[in-house]
């Protein structure tokens, strides 16, 4: 239920038009973390991330999150692409070793 309320609030803020890219990122995060396939959360997360990328103003972590969703969906090439992009924009990321450990078996 908390996820649903969060999504309603995020949608209201998106309508206001302030920091839309960041808000779409957070909307994607709600879907990614909830990960309820009955509600299509993985596809909804990817859709929200794409809207964030198109809007601008999103955090670099969007690429890591998008990679994690693609990985869960079994799309390894898109996961690796997203993870590599994340490491390009955040080469000093604290999760760098973890991301590299995810990429290695898929490369």
Number of C-alpha atoms within 10 A of each C-alpha: 5 9 13 12 10 14 18 13 13 18 15 11 15 17 10 10 10 10 15 22 23 21 24 30 28 22 26 29 23 21 24 22 14 16 18 11 11 7 11 12 20 25 18 19 26 23 17 23 26 17 19 24 18 13 15 14 15 21 14 16 17 25 24 22 23 27 28 23 26 21 20 13 13 11 13 19 15 17 25 23 16 22 25 19 18 22 19 13 13 16 12 9 15 9 13 15 10 10 19 14 11 18 19 9 8 11 8
